[in-house]
């Protein structure tokens, strides 16, 4: 499975007015649009502190555009979706898909998944068997692009085509004809 590293930063919020006041004891008015701090002092004894989130508070906005692949929008070229090969799929992908599709909740155990893995069937072909059973067309397309074989048989001698509804069966066969 392809993944993208993503780092997020949470804004730092400070409600410690005494810390700010002690640091800035000499000025009458201290403010920072960037830090979102405004301190008014009206003499020695009282001060009014207004704090907000640290970050730009001048109304500016930032828009980020991520460019993947050759033309900036190609997820396949960036390795995010659809660019995997057979060997990029492993046992963990089978388990994740089994859980994601709610098969564990329905089956109650991993026995069905373990039986498929125990037959020495390649993980991408197991995923195709499961996706065909579920009618998951986007996943089926991804797996066929990766080189999954729809004629691989499970323990019962059934292929992905045997497990699929008529619509899914047509999708698999049409996709295979287009790829040929």
Phi, psi and omega per residue, in radians:
X1 nan 2.364 3.118
X2 -1.463 2.581 3.100
X3 -2.513 2.772 3.122
X4 -2.096 2.275 3.075
X5 -1.263 2.320 -3.115
X6 -2.344 2.246 3.114
X7 -2.061 2.253 3.079
X8 -2.084 2.625 3.104
X9 -2.097 2.262 3.097
X10 -1.520 2.504 3.089
X11 -1.147 2.547 3.101
X12 -1.571 2.149 -3.127
X13 -2.000 2.230 -3.124
X14 -2.082 2.210 3.043
X15 -1.937 0.202 -3.096
X16 -1.481 1.434 -3.104
X17 -1.165 -0.570 -3.125
X18 -1.174 -0.633 3.109
X19 -1.127 -0.782 3.135
X20 -1.144 -0.765 -3.122
X21 -1.109 -0.728 -3.126
X22 -1.185 -0.568 3.134
X23 -1.274 -0.511 -3.037
X24 -2.115 1.196 -3.021
X25 -1.583 -0.322 -2.985
X26 -1.677 -0.385 -3.012
X27 -1.588 2.711 3.112
X28 -1.423 -0.687 -3.138
X29 -2.452 2.115 3.089
X30 -2.143 2.287 3.069
X31 -2.585 2.676 3.081
X32 -2.525 1.987 3.095
X33 -1.129 -0.617 -3.125
X34 -1.167 -0.813 -3.113
X35 -1.418 -0.258 3.136
X36 1.298 0.524 -3.094
X37 -2.028 2.391 3.050
X38 -2.459 2.100 3.131
X39 -2.115 2.161 3.058
X40 -1.892 2.295 3.079
X41 -2.092 2.264 3.122
X42 -2.031 0.870 -3.138
X43 2.145 -2.811 -3.072
X44 -1.434 -0.588 -2.918
X45 -1.606 -0.634 -3.034
X46 -2.080 2.622 3.062
X47 -2.557 2.654 3.124
X48 -2.085 2.107 -3.084
X49 -2.018 2.274 3.060
X50 -2.107 2.088 3.132
X51 -2.125 2.626 3.035
X52 -2.434 -2.959 -3.139
X53 -1.131 2.541 3.064
X54 -1.290 2.351 -3.114
X55 2.461 3.051 -3.105
X56 -1.042 2.268 3.096
X57 -2.148 0.362 -3.120
X58 -1.677 0.254 3.112
X59 1.545 -0.017 -3.128
X60 -1.282 2.687 3.107
X61 -2.282 2.659 -3.139
X62 -2.099 2.312 3.049
X63 -2.077 2.247 3.139
X64 -1.916 2.356 3.079
X65 -2.080 2.189 3.121
X66 -1.753 2.298 3.138
X67 -1.865 2.027 3.094
X68 -1.914 2.565 3.037
X69 1.244 -2.922 -3.055
X70 -1.218 -0.760 -3.030
X71 -1.807 0.116 3.085
X72 1.614 -0.168 -3.128
X73 -2.359 0.155 -3.043
X74 -1.561 1.743 -3.117
X75 -1.165 -0.583 3.123
X76 -1.156 -0.757 3.133
X77 -1.134 -0.484 3.135
X78 -1.478 -0.083 3.137
X79 1.387 0.340 -3.103
X80 -1.524 -0.748 -3.063
X81 -2.572 2.327 2.998
X82 1.395 -0.006 -3.117
X83 -1.812 0.102 -3.123
X84 -1.365 2.662 3.039
X85 -1.859 3.098 -3.129
X86 -0.902 -0.787 -3.017
X87 -1.354 -0.072 3.066
X88 -1.418 -0.169 3.132
X89 -1.765 2.449 -3.140
X90 -2.451 -3.023 -3.095
X91 -0.983 -0.678 3.136
X92 -1.078 -0.651 3.110
X93 -1.120 -0.667 3.110
X94 -1.121 -0.804 -3.138
X95 -1.117 -0.738 3.130
X96 -1.098 -0.739 3.141
X97 -1.188 -0.692 3.109
X98 -1.012 -0.757 3.117
X99 -1.263 -0.771 -3.085
X100 -1.041 -0.721 -3.096
X101 -1.429 0.024 3.098
X102 1.358 0.269 -3.111
X103 -1.185 -0.579 3.095
X104 -1.106 -0.715 3.126
X105 -1.118 -0.665 -3.132
X106 -1.304 -0.806 -3.077
X107 -1.345 -0.608 -3.116
X108 1.559 -0.355 3.120
X109 -2.541 3.038 3.068
X110 -1.599 0.187 -3.043
X111 -0.990 -0.782 -3.127
X112 -1.090 -0.773 3.123
X113 -1.139 -0.795 -3.137
X114 -1.103 -0.623 3.100
X115 -1.106 -0.736 3.104
X116 -1.151 -0.750 3.130
X117 -1.171 -0.555 3.140
X118 -1.254 -0.242 -3.134
X119 -1.496 0.073 -3.122
X120 1.096 0.569 3.023
X121 -1.502 2.412 3.138
X122 -1.065 2.449 -3.114
X123 -0.931 -0.650 -3.124
X124 -1.159 -0.579 3.113
X125 -1.291 -0.605 3.051
X126 -1.116 -0.771 3.115
X127 -1.042 -0.688 3.112
X128 -1.140 -0.704 3.077
X129 -1.035 -0.797 -3.125
X130 -1.180 -0.776 -3.116
X131 -1.142 -0.643 3.105
X132 -1.142 -0.687 3.095
X133 -1.097 -0.622 -3.096
X134 -1.526 -0.247 -3.095
X135 1.277 0.519 -3.083
X136 -1.503 1.487 -3.038
X137 -1.058 -0.770 3.114
X138 -1.056 -0.692 3.130
X139 -1.202 -0.705 3.119
X140 -1.051 -0.766 3.125
X141 -1.074 -0.792 3.118
X142 -1.025 -0.769 -3.095
X143 -1.216 -0.699 3.099
X144 -1.135 -0.666 3.069
X145 -1.100 -0.563 -3.134
X146 -1.371 -0.164 3.100
X147 1.804 0.334 3.081
X148 -1.127 2.540 -3.127
X149 -1.805 2.141 -3.083
X150 -1.448 -0.068 -3.135
X151 -1.777 0.133 3.078
X152 -1.254 2.385 -3.071
X153 -1.772 2.501 3.056
X154 -1.498 -2.989 -3.099
X155 -1.076 -0.486 3.136
X156 -1.546 0.040 -3.138
X157 1.406 0.282 -3.126
X158 -1.734 2.461 3.096
X159 -1.689 3.099 3.079
X160 -1.070 -0.635 3.113
X161 -1.143 -0.663 3.120
X162 -1.173 -0.573 -3.115
X163 -1.420 -0.299 -2.982
X164 -1.524 2.698 2.986
X165 -1.271 3.004 -3.124
X166 -1.057 -0.722 -3.139
X167 -1.106 -0.786 -3.124
X168 -1.194 -0.689 3.102
X169 -1.040 -0.797 3.096
X170 -1.078 -0.707 3.132
X171 -1.061 -0.823 -3.115
X172 -1.098 -0.818 -3.109
X173 -1.157 -0.737 3.112
X174 -1.132 -0.701 3.119
X175 -1.111 -0.731 -3.127
X176 -1.160 -0.650 3.113
X177 -1.173 -0.735 3.136
X178 -1.111 -0.627 -3.115
X179 -1.284 -0.444 -3.084
X180 -1.337 nan nan
